[in-house]
Amino acid sequence: MRSVSALLWRMIRMVVTVALLSACRASEYEYWPGPYSAGPIYGKSPQCVGIPEDLRLCHGVGYSDMLLPNLLEHETMEEVKQQASSWVPLVHKKCHPGTQVFLCSLFAPVCLDRPIYPCRKLCEAVRDGCTPIMEAFGYPWPEMLTCTKFPEHDVCISLTNNATDSPESTGNKTPPTPTYTFTLSPTFLIKPGA
């Protein structure tokens, strides 16, 4: 009796497994190379979606469409909104003028033909400005935002120099409006075979 029920159980598991595998289309999941040292990402094909108003961290950041899955491997908009919401208070603390753009480049990356990561220098500037505030509330700088993961010499999102100047160094009472640029490595501009 036990062997019959064990065999029946195995057959049911196999049928369910085959049914689940056939329900997932292979084209939905594919190889997505990434510059992170962790290696390539296997997941849903990237698609452009509008940044919803209730994604408070990134709505109105300066572009309207984002890449999903994002650069933190969140595959659904609900997951993005839930994870991004915990960072809104840090942006409101104004610990660095590039905090929102740095975080949004990961949570709601601009929709282009390839992922554009934040530059390492932007990460380091935001980390150095915001870590003291985070630590005051008992939070360390998270490992998922380790700055060495981000590019130095490739296409990336960076701040121009005026945004990294403090108000005291420029003699102004208000901080300068940050300007964000894409930085291109000289090797990126060289055409193959040239």
N, C-alpha and C positions, 0 to 999 in steps of 0.2 A: 504494500500500500504506500509506504514512504517513497519507494523508488518511482512509482507512477506519479505521485504528486510532485516530486522533485523534477522529474522529466517535464511534466506539464508546466511547472513554474519556469523552467529554462526556456521552453518554447514560447511562453507568453512574453518573457523578457526579450527574446530575440525578435518577435513580431513587433513589439512596441519600439524597440531600437530601430528596426528597419523602417517603421512608419515615421518615426521622428526624423530619421536621416533623409527620407524621401520628401518630407515636408519642407526641409530647409533647401533652398536653391543654392547650389554651389556658387553661382555668380554673386550672391549677396556677400559672401565672405571671400576675401582674397588677401594676398600678400601686400603689405603696405610698408615699404622701407622707411625707416626713420633714422635721424641722426643721433638719437639717444644711444648711449653706450650699452643699453640693455638689448639692443638689436632691433630687428624688424618687428612690426606689429601685425598680427593676424586678426582681422576683424571685418566688419562691414565696409563696403566700398565707400570712400568719402563722397559726401554730397553737400551742395550748398543749400542752406536753409536761412530764412530770415531770423534776425535776432528779435525774440519776442519782448514786449514791454515789461513783462514780469521777470525777465532776466535782469534784475536791477543792477548787478555789477557791471554789465556791459551794454545795456541799452543806451544809445546816444553816445557811444564811445568814438564815433567818427566814421563808421562804416555800417552798412545795414545787413549784410549777409555774412554768415559764418560757416565754417567747415564742421561737419558732423560725420563720424566721430571726431571729437576734438583732439588736441595734442596731449591731453591727459588720459586718453582712451575712454572717455565717457561716450557711450553709444547712443543714448537717448537724451532728448531735450529735458525730460524730467530729472534725469540724473545730473545733467549740467546745472540746472537751476538749483537743485538741492545742494550740490557741492559748492557752487559759487556763492550762495547766499551767506555762508559763514565768513566770507572775505569782505563783504560790504562795510562792516564797522571799521576795518583797517583802512580802507580807502577814505572813509570819513574822518579818520584821525589825521590825514594829510601828512603822513610821515615822510613821504617823498612824492614829488610831482609826477613821477612815472609809474606809480603803483597800479593805477587802474589799467593803463595800457599794457604793462607787463603781465598782469593777471589775465586780462582779456585776450592777449595774444595766445594764451594757453587754453582758457576756458571757452572762448569764442573766437578762434583764429579767423583772420580775414580769409575770405574764400578766393583762392587763386588756384592755378594749375598745379602748384606744389605747396606743401606746408612751409610757412615762414615762421621760424622760431624767434623768440626774443634774443638779442645779443647778450653774451655773457656779461659785458660791462653794464648793461641795463639791469640785469638780475642782481649783480653785485651792488649797484647803487641803491636799488630798492631794498635789498636785504640789509645793507648797512644802515639805511635810514629807518627801517621798520622793525628790525630785530629788537631794539631796546623796548619798544612799545609792546611787542608780542611777549617778550620775557617778563615785563611788568605784570602781565595778566596770566603768566604761567605757561606760555606756549613757546616752544623753540621754533626756529626757522625750519620748516618741514623738509624732509629728505626728498620729497617729490620735486622740490624746487631747488635742488642743489645746483649752484651756478655753473659748475664744471661740466654739466650736461649740455649746456647751450653753446652755440658756435661763437668763435672769435673771428674767423676768417672766411665767412660764407655770407650768403644773403641772410639778413636778420633784421629785426626791428630794434632801433636804437634811439636814444635821445640826442638832440643837438646840444652843444655846449651851454647855451643860455639856460636850458632847463636844469642843468646840474649845478649851476651857480646858486649860492644861497643869497637871500635878500640882503644880508649884511655885506657880502663881498661886492655887490653891485651898487650899494648905497640906496637901494629902494626899500620901501616899507612893505611892499607886496611882492610875493614871489613872481618870477617871470612865467609867462604862459609857455608850457612845454611844447616843443615841436618834435614830432616823431618822424623818423626817416627810415627807409630801407637802406642798409649798408651792403654794398657789393664788394666782394673780394676781387682783386685784380685777376686772379685765376678764373673766376666765374665769367669774366668778360672775354676770355680767350676762346676763340672758336676752335673746335677739334680740327686738326690737320693744318692749322695756320702756322 
